[in-house]
Amino acid sequence: MAIGVVVVVALGIGVICATTGGPSEKDAVTTFARAWDRGDYAAMRDQVTGAVQDRYDARAFQAAYAAAADTATLTTVRTGAPSNAGDGVWRVPVTVQTKAFGPVHGTLRVKVVKQDGKARVAWTPNLVFPGLGEGETLKRTTEMPARADLLARDGTPLAQGPDRTSPLGAAAQAISGALGPIPEDRKERYAQLGYPADTQVGISGLERAFDERLAGTPGGELRAGARLLAQRAPRKGKAVRTTIAPSVQQAAVTALAGRLGGVVALRPKTGEILAAAGIGFSGLQPPGSTFKIITATSALENGVAKITDTFPVQTSATLEGVELQNANGESCGGTLANAFAQSCNSVFGPLGAKVGAAKLVATAERFGFNAPTGITGAATSSIPAADEIGDDLAVGSSAIGQGRVQATALQMAIVAATIGLRGQRPDVTLDPNRWKVAPKHRATSVKVAKTVEKLMLGVVRYGTGTAAAIPDVKVAGKTGTAELKSTQTCKPTPDDPESCADQAQSDETDTDAWFATYAPAGSGTPRVAVGFMLVGAGAGGDTAAPAAREVLLAGLKNGG
């Protein structure tokens, strides 16, 4: 249990002669008090004596109030009408609202003197907080309650008790995340909430996403010297139920099998995240050919390609004088459907260049790139701005998910779900109470989405993703094999047959394996979408597709 102590000391600044009372005194005190209500420290300082202004410049004057506010976790100040206590002293009732203690009531005793014919506040540092006497220390002792439990959608504990254990074991740990010291970017906010500096907070996963709800409300004591000004017992937060489906989460962890990578499964209609494991939220990698879902969409909606088009069967295409090869130097092409199913770089690189950077980026952004996902702690997938991508080769590389394109498994699950929802991108959530049906954003037309769905069905039926096929279920998907370093085949020059002799042989660790998928296709309301990424694991069709299939099955059977 974390306990913290914060102190502020109020010191006198000398003796000042009082006035005899009068309307101008009340005006000065009222103006001073109302300025405090507004947080206008400059206006407050304007009402104090010249000696005080000489001793406390504007920054120091404001800092004195800020220190007291931080100690008390103050949020608002409300002052009442001043009353004359005689001998130049005015009583001002004050109520301060605090995050740690609720409302705190007290009285300021404000002394007023004449200076150059005007009434001035003879300010002393104890006026920074009601009830604080001259020379007294304002001290907060704060205590955190026990952390609330994290629950799956069916009420199964994902993290409970001081040890944050779960009957689901490693499967729960993969999504619940970890606790740790307060990160630098949250220190100011958590100090304002009254958290002791040594509080353990959520730094990843669900513990991070729901941190403030799980942490509960701190309690403790606020004292002026030895006198108690306010106290409140720590209040444990209510258990937090999430969207996680235990069976799908278990399948995701099993499919990942301890490998470096990430997986996310979601319910497209509601945007609810059913499972996440590994670096599914945070791991940014080039998405490879899964990005061709976006490239195909952009080419179709901008009239650059039609479903009836055919393309040369070849091993590579040339952009800006540079060869863009197909995986393993394979020959492919033919119809648009076949080029998509076989993932022909020789087709989609030039298509992307023909679409152009501006339209390609615009399409990617409608699918969610360059914007936060709404999940706390999740990385933002990105594609460079159109004017920063570069020449046709760079645009073509981006169109096949290379270059400087970066994505998470979460983002590619959203991309797949968008096609499955007939071109509507769903907002995603970990909170089952956030909405019944996810807000959606039109990414492309129904017509284009249906066409891309047909292309994705072909990937699983006869293309690179057959390992994801499920009997009697229409599975739509797209494989990706993203280069981490060049796997392009070296071709000896005629005048130097040995020019490739020193080229290192590429292996599967040179590429990330991807699969973006949803099922069932064809209805416009798929039950589950999955993004699966394995770092340095070879071809997407060989490793990511069969792993994603297991998560699809769990989502179809037991997704809630």
VEXLUMTOR-934805 format. One line per 3 residues: their letters; for each residue x, y negated, z of C-alpha. Coordinates in steps of 0.2 Angstrom, whole numbers, plus 5000, padded with zeros to 4 digits. Layout:
N
A = X:Y:Z  ...
REM end
This chain:
560
MAI = 5000:5000:5000  5008:4984:4994  5009:4969:5007
GVV = 5015:4952:5003  5018:4936:5013  5018:4918:5005
VVV = 5022:4903:5015  5020:4884:5013  5026:4872:5026
ALG = 5018:4855:5029  5031:4841:5036  5027:4824:5041
IGV = 5035:4809:5032  5034:4795:5045  5023:4783:5055
ICA = 5012:4771:5046  5001:4757:5054  4982:4760:5052
TTG = 4969:4748:5046  4953:4744:5056  4941:4752:5044
GPS = 4929:4745:5030  4921:4749:5013  4938:4748:5004
EKD = 4945:4762:5014  4930:4773:5010  4932:4769:4992
AVT = 4951:4774:4993  4947:4790:5001  4933:4795:4990
TFA = 4943:4791:4974  4957:4802:4982  4945:4816:4985
RAW = 4936:4816:4969  4953:4816:4960  4957:4832:4969
DRG = 4941:4840:4964  4946:4837:4946  4964:4842:4948
DYA = 4970:4825:4943  4986:4823:4954  4991:4808:4945
AMR = 4975:4799:4951  4977:4806:4968  4995:4799:4969
DQV = 4989:4782:4963  4979:4780:4980  4994:4784:4991
TGA = 5006:4771:4999  5022:4765:4990  5033:4774:5003
VQD = 5025:4791:4998  5027:4787:4980  5045:4783:4982
RYD = 5048:4799:4992  5037:4810:4980  5038:4807:4962
ARA = 5023:4814:4951  5031:4831:4949  5035:4834:4967
FQA = 5018:4828:4972  5009:4840:4961  5021:4854:4965
AYA = 5016:4852:4984  4998:4855:4979  5002:4869:4967
AAA = 5012:4878:4980  4997:4878:4992  4986:4883:4978
DTA = 4997:4898:4974  4998:4903:4993  4979:4902:4995
TLT = 4975:4909:4978  4965:4893:4976  4954:4892:4960
TVR = 4942:4876:4964  4941:4862:4976  4925:4854:4981
TGA = 4925:4839:4993  4911:4831:5002  4907:4813:5007
PSN = 4920:4805:5019  4915:4800:5036  4924:4787:5047
AGD = 4932:4794:5062  4939:4777:5068  4956:4769:5069
GVW = 4958:4771:5050  4955:4790:5050  4942:4797:5038
RVP = 4936:4815:5039  4933:4824:5022  4924:4841:5022
VTV = 4932:4852:5009  4927:4869:5002  4941:4878:4992
QTK = 4937:4894:4982  4950:4907:4983  4953:4923:4973
AFG = 4959:4933:4989  4948:4926:5002  4933:4919:4994
PVH = 4927:4901:5000  4937:4893:5014  4930:4878:5023
GTL = 4939:4865:5032  4941:4846:5035  4955:4834:5029
RVK = 4959:4820:5041  4965:4806:5029  4973:4791:5037
VVK = 4971:4774:5027  4982:4759:5029  4983:4741:5021
QDG = 4996:4738:5008  4997:4722:4998  4979:4719:5003
KAR = 4973:4736:4997  4968:4751:5006  4980:4765:5003
VAW = 4980:4784:5009  4995:4787:5021  4998:4804:5013
TPN = 5006:4818:5023  5010:4836:5016  4997:4844:5027
LVF = 4984:4836:5016  4987:4849:5003  4975:4861:5011
PGL = 4960:4859:5023  4963:4863:5041  4982:4862:5039
GEG = 4990:4852:5054  5006:4842:5052  5021:4853:5053
ETL = 5011:4869:5051  5015:4883:5039  5001:4889:5027
KRT = 5004:4908:5026  4996:4922:5016  4998:4940:5020
TEM = 4990:4950:5007  4986:4969:5006  4981:4979:4991
PAR = 4967:4993:4992  4969:5010:4986  4969:5011:4967
ADL = 4952:5017:4960  4950:5033:4950  4951:5035:4931
LAR = 4938:5046:4923  4935:5054:4907  4918:5051:4898
DGT = 4911:5067:4907  4917:5061:4924  4932:5072:4924
PLA = 4946:5064:4934  4961:5058:4923  4970:5050:4937
QGP = 4965:5049:4955  4972:5046:4972  4989:5039:4977
DRT = 4998:5052:4966  4987:5049:4951  4984:5067:4948
SPL = 4971:5076:4937  4965:5094:4934  4969:5091:4916
GAA = 4987:5090:4920  4999:5084:4906  4984:5081:4894
AQA = 4977:5068:4906  4995:5060:4909  4997:5058:4890
ISG = 4983:5045:4890  4981:5039:4908  4999:5031:4907
ALG = 5010:5025:4921  5012:5013:4936  5027:5002:4938
PIP = 5032:4984:4945  5022:4969:4939  5029:4965:4921
EDR = 5036:4947:4919  5022:4942:4907  5009:4946:4921
KER = 5017:4939:4936  5009:4922:4936  4992:4929:4934
YAQ = 4993:4942:4947  5001:4930:4959  4985:4919:4956
LGY = 4975:4935:4960  4984:4937:4976  4993:4953:4972
PAD = 5009:4955:4982  5025:4954:4972  5029:4973:4975
TQV = 5012:4979:4969  5013:4994:4957  5002:4990:4942
GIS = 4997:4999:4926  5011:4997:4913  5005:5009:4899
GLE = 4989:5019:4894  4973:5018:4902  4981:5012:4918
RAF = 4987:4997:4909  4970:4994:4899  4960:4994:4915
DER = 4973:4988:4927  4963:4974:4936  4947:4985:4938
LAG = 4958:4999:4945  4968:4988:4956  4953:4982:4966
TPG = 4952:4966:4976  4967:4961:4987  4963:4956:5005
GEL = 4973:4950:5020  4974:4934:5030  4977:4915:5027
RAG = 4984:4906:5042  4989:4888:5046  5003:4892:5058
ARL = 4996:4904:5071  4978:4899:5067  4967:4910:5056
LAQ = 4959:4901:5042  4952:4915:5032  4953:4934:5031
RAP = 4945:4947:5020  4947:4966:5019  4954:4974:5003
RKG = 4941:4981:4992  4944:4996:4982  4937:4995:4964
KAV = 4924:5007:4957  4929:5022:4948  4932:5018:4929
RTT = 4924:5029:4916  4932:5029:4899  4928:5035:4882
IAP = 4941:5050:4883  4934:5067:4879  4944:5080:4889
SVQ = 4943:5094:4875  4948:5082:4861  4962:5075:4872
QAA = 4968:5092:4876  4968:5096:4858  4978:5081:4854
VTA = 4992:5085:4866  4993:5103:4861  4994:5098:4842
LAG = 5008:5085:4846  5017:5099:4855  5030:5088:4863
RLG = 5036:5081:4847  5040:5062:4845  5025:5055:4837
GVV = 5007:5049:4840  4989:5054:4838  4973:5045:4840
ALR = 4955:5052:4838  4940:5040:4838  4921:5041:4835
PKT = 4918:5030:4820  4900:5024:4823  4904:5018:4841
GEI = 4922:5014:4839  4925:5025:4855  4943:5032:4857
LAA = 4941:5050:4861  4959:5055:4863  4977:5047:4862
AGI = 4994:5055:4865  5012:5051:4862  5015:5034:4854
GFS = 4998:5034:4846  4995:5016:4852  5012:5009:4852
GLQ = 5023:5017:4839  5025:5007:4824  5032:5016:4809
PPG = 5031:5015:4790  5014:5023:4786  5020:5030:4769
STF = 5007:5036:4757  4992:5035:4770  4993:5017:4765
KII = 4988:5022:4747  4970:5022:4754  4972:5003:4755
TAT = 4981:5002:4738  4967:5012:4730  4954:5002:4738
SAL = 4962:4986:4732  4965:4992:4714  4947:4998:4712
ENG = 4939:4982:4719  4950:4971:4709  4947:4980:4693
VAK = 4965:4985:4691  4960:5004:4691  4945:5014:4687
ITD = 4941:5032:4692  4941:5037:4674  4959:5030:4671
TFP = 4973:5042:4667  4992:5039:4670  5008:5046:4663
VQT = 5014:5062:4671  5032:5058:4676  5044:5059:4690
SAT = 5046:5041:4693  5042:5023:4688  5053:5008:4685
LEG = 5050:4992:4694  5062:4977:4692  5074:4989:4684
VEL = 5074:5001:4699  5067:5018:4699  5053:5022:4711
QNA = 5053:5041:4713  5040:5054:4717  5043:5065:4733
NGE = 5056:5078:4729  5057:5071:4711  5041:5080:4706
SCG = 5032:5076:4690  5014:5070:4693  5001:5058:4686
GTL = 4985:5062:4676  4968:5056:4682  4967:5043:4696
ANA = 4960:5057:4707  4974:5069:4703  4987:5055:4706
FAQ = 4980:5051:4723  4978:5070:4728  4996:5073:4723
SCN = 5002:5056:4730  5011:5050:4715  5022:5035:4719
SVF = 5025:5034:4700  5006:5029:4699  5003:5019:4715
GPL = 5019:5009:4715  5015:5000:4698  4997:4999:4703
GAK = 5001:4989:4719  5013:4978:4708  4998:4975:4696
VGA = 4986:4971:4710  4999:4958:4717  5005:4954:4734
AKL = 4991:4942:4738  4976:4954:4735  4985:4969:4742
VAT = 4988:4959:4758  4971:4953:4759  4964:4971:4757
AER = 4976:4977:4771  4970:4963:4783  4952:4967:4780
FGF = 4956:4985:4786  4964:4978:4802  4982:4974:4798
NAP = 4990:4959:4805  4977:4958:4819  4976:4965:4837
TGI = 4966:4981:4838  4957:4975:4854  4966:4989:4864
TGA = 4977:4982:4878  4995:4987:4876  4992:4993:4858
ATS = 5005:4987:4845  4998:4977:4830  5001:4985:4813
SIP = 5008:4973:4800  5011:4969:4782  5022:4954:4777
AAD = 5013:4938:4771  5010:4938:4752  5023:4925:4749
EIG = 5036:4934:4760  5035:4952:4752  5046:4948:4737
DDL = 5046:4954:4719  5036:4968:4710  5048:4982:4717
AVG = 5044:4975:4735  5026:4974:4732  5026:4992:4724
SSA = 5036:4998:4739  5023:4990:4751  5009:4998:4741
IGQ = 5016:5016:4745  5018:5011:4763  5036:5008:4763
GRV = 5046:4991:4763  5041:4981:4778  5024:4989:4781
QAT = 5022:4995:4799  5007:5005:4806  5002:5015:4822
ALQ = 4992:5031:4822  4978:5021:4830  4978:5009:4815
MAI = 4977:5023:4802  4963:5031:4811  4954:5015:4810
VAA = 4958:5014:4791  4951:5032:4788  4935:5028:4799
TIG = 4932:5012:4788  4931:5023:4772  4920:5035:4781
LRG = 4908:5021:4787  4906:5016:4769  4918:5002:4770
QRP = 4914:4995:4787  4929:4993:4799  4923:4997:4817
DVT = 4930:4988:4832  4937:5001:4844  4936:5003:4863
LDP = 4941:5013:4878  4925:5007:4888  4909:5018:4885
NRW = 4899:5004:4892  4905:4990:4880  4892:4994:4867
KVA = 4881:5008:4860  4886:5004:4841  4903:4996:4837
PKH = 4903:4979:4829  4909:4982:4811  4917:4971:4798
RAT = 4915:4973:4779  4932:4979:4772  4926:4984:4755
SVK = 4910:4988:4746  4900:5004:4748  4903:5008:4730
VAK = 4922:5007:4732  4922:5016:4749  4912:5030:4741
TVE = 4925:5032:4727  4940:5032:4739  4931:5045:4749
KLM = 4930:5056:4734  4949:5053:4731  4952:5058:4750
LGV = 4941:5074:4748  4952:5079:4733  4968:5077:4744
VRY = 4961:5091:4756  4953:5102:4743  4967:5103:4730
GTG = 4981:5091:4734  4994:5088:4747  4982:5090:4762
TAA = 4975:5107:4760  4982:5112:4777  4968:5101:4785
AIP = 4954:5110:4777  4940:5117:4788  4927:5130:4781
DVK = 4910:5123:4778  4916:5105:4783  4919:5091:4771
VAG = 4936:5084:4776  4943:5068:4769  4961:5064:4771
KTG = 4977:5056:4765  4995:5063:4768  5010:5052:4770
TAE = 5028:5055:4770  5037:5039:4775  5056:5037:4771
LKS = 5066:5032:4786  5081:5032:4775  5083:5034:4756
TQT = 5078:5052:4750  5079:5046:4732  5088:5059:4720
CKP = 5104:5053:4714  5106:5055:4695  5124:5057:4688
TPD = 5129:5044:4675  5134:5051:4658  5152:5044:4660
DPE = 5154:5050:4678  5146:5068:4681  5153:5068:4698
SCA = 5146:5051:4704  5133:5060:4715  5145:5072:4723
DQA = 5147:5063:4739  5128:5059:4742  5122:5067:4758
QSD = 5108:5079:4757  5092:5073:4764  5082:5084:4776
ETD = 5065:5083:4785  5072:5072:4798  5073:5058:4786
TDA = 5055:5056:4784  5039:5053:4795  5025:5064:4793
WFA = 5007:5056:4792  4989:5061:4790  4974:5050:4791
TYA = 4957:5059:4790  4939:5060:4795  4925:5072:4795
PAG = 4912:5076:4790  4913:5066:4774  4898:5062:4763
SGT = 4885:5055:4775  4892:5038:4779  4892:5043:4798
PRV = 4907:5054:4801  4909:5061:4819  4927:5059:4821
AVG = 4942:5051:4813  4961:5055:4817  4977:5046:4814
FML = 4992:5058:4816  5010:5053:4815  5026:5063:4818
VGA = 5043:5055:4818  5056:5063:4808  5046:5078:4804
GAG = 5046:5080:4786  5031:5080:4774  5014:5075:4780
GDT = 5005:5089:4771  5016:5102:4780  5016:5096:4798
AAP = 5004:5082:4801  4989:5088:4791  4988:5105:4800
AAR = 4991:5097:4817  4977:5084:4814  4965:5098:4809
EVL = 4965:5105:4826  4961:5088:4833  4947:5086:4820
LAG = 4940:5103:4825  4939:5098:4844  4931:5081:4839
LKN = 4918:5090:4829  4914:5102:4842  4916:5093:4858
GG = 4918:5075:4855  4903:5070:4866
REM end
